[in-house]
Each structure stands twice: as C-alpha cells, then as structure tokens.
Amino acid sequence: MITAENILARHPAFSSIGQAEIASLAAMGNLKRYPKGGLIIQQGDIWPTLFVVTEGRVIAHKESVEGRSLTVTSLGKGDLFWGLAFFQEETPMPVTLEAAEPTQLYLWNRRDLLPFLLQHGQISWELSRLMVQRMAQASEIIETLAFQPVAGRLARFLVDLSPADKSPVARSLTLDEMAARVGTTREVVCRFLQRFASDGLINITRTEFVINSPDGLKEIARQGKG
C-alpha cells in the first residue's frame, strides 16, 4: 500500500531528513479523496496549502473571461504542489485545480507546516529548486502559446501522447479537454485532427487514434505550420 510516508521518503525535497522526521511530517497532514472532476480549489481563492499526490491525477487550468480554459499542468502520483498563499500570504490561486480521475491527496496547511520547514532548512532549499523547475515549465508553455501556431501545438501534443511502438492510443480526452491542453477551441482541434488524418499522419476512430508518422508531426511542431 502506498502511503504518504512512502512517497515523502522517496521525494527529493525531503531526502535530507530521517524516517522519524518523515513520520512526524506525515502526521501533520490530512488525507483527502476526490472523485473524477472533483474541485480541489478554485482560481482566485486564497489557499495556503501544500500537497502531494498519493493516487490519481490533478490538472491545473486557467479560465479566461470569455469562459475558455487552458490546462497548464498535470500532476501525478508523487508530485508536490502548493497554493501561492502557502509562501506569500493572501495571494490568490492563479489556477483551478481539479481531479482528472479518482484522486487522493495528502495536504498540509501553512500554519502547521511552517515551523517544521524553518527547522529543516534543506527542505526549503529543495522546494526552491522545485519552484525554479515549475517556472521554467511555465516559461516554456508561454513561449509555445505565444510563438507556435495551433497546428504545431496540437502536433506536439499528439507526439507526446503516442507510444514508441505506434500502438493505438485510447481517446480518453474529449475535444474540449484537448483544446484546453493546446490553448484553442474544440472546433479548431477537430479541424486539425481531420487535416492530419487526411494527410495520413494519423488514423482516428471514435475510441482511439494511431500515430502513423511521428516524424511528420514533429516536423509540423518544429516548423509551426498552421
């Protein structure tokens, strides 16, 4: 059975502390379960919380004033995340977090965890390193959205999904969810999927798709063809 202690013991952020401290850290937290689609926290709310995913998957997405959604990151088992108010008091959440599937989180409130972090400075350093990685990922997303046309973003997304042996990939994401991943609308995603299929790059059915030419999609992603 995977427990919070198991995950914390293997996480780089907590590699500097011993098993007794790991147990103490786990005892400060709370386990929460969410159904698929369950709201964890809403964009704009104040949420001074740090969590680790122990089961399932969490997606973070931003909502525009027009109601469009952009998925900015996905968090799986063992991933660590936090509300901005955990480090900067009263800072609102820049994204909405929800469970992409039945999900289990282990959560700590800033009030409870801060004394422990101040006592173990190496953990704060490792969390800072993790922040830098997240900032680099955010920069890459912004650069892609700003400079790469939709066709290139969708092509890259499909390449990232496809297995090396070109076996079929289940269509587990709706058109709306795919649109949220690449920053566009479901109509545009549908149009480019049909174009890729017409060009022989992919095969699509109602339940799955097959990447026939990963190199062709990579070339579209590289050149940013639209």
Stockholm file with secondary structure:
# STOCKHOLM 1.0

chainA/1-226         MITAENILARHPAFSSIGQAEIASLAAMGNLKRYPKGGLIIQQGDIWPTLFVVTEGRVIAHKESVEGRSLTVTSLGKGDLFWGLAFFQEETPMPVTLEAAEPTQLYLWNRRDLLPFLLQHGQISWELSRLMVQRMAQASEIIETLAFQPVAGRLARFLVDLSPADKSPVARSLTLDEMAARVGTTREVVCRFLQRFASDGLINITRTEFVINSPDGLKEIARQGKG
#=GR chainA/1-226 SS CCCHHHHHHHCGGGTTSCHHHHHHHHHHCEEEEECTTCEEECTTCBCCEEEEEEESCEEEEEECTTSCEEEEEEECTTCEEECGGGTSTTCBCSSEEEESSSEEEEEEEHHHHHHHHHHCHHHHHHHHHHHHHHHHHHHHHHHHHHHSCHHHHHHHHHHHHSCTTCCCEECCSCHHHHHHHHTSCHHHHHHHHHHHHHTTSEEECSSEEEESCHHHHHHHHHHTCC
#=GC SS_cons         CCCHHHHHHHCGGGTTSCHHHHHHHHHHCEEEEECTTCEEECTTCBCCEEEEEEESCEEEEEECTTSCEEEEEEECTTCEEECGGGTSTTCBCSSEEEESSSEEEEEEEHHHHHHHHHHCHHHHHHHHHHHHHHHHHHHHHHHHHHHSCHHHHHHHHHHHHSCTTCCCEECCSCHHHHHHHHTSCHHHHHHHHHHHHHTTSEEECSSEEEESCHHHHHHHHHHTCC
//
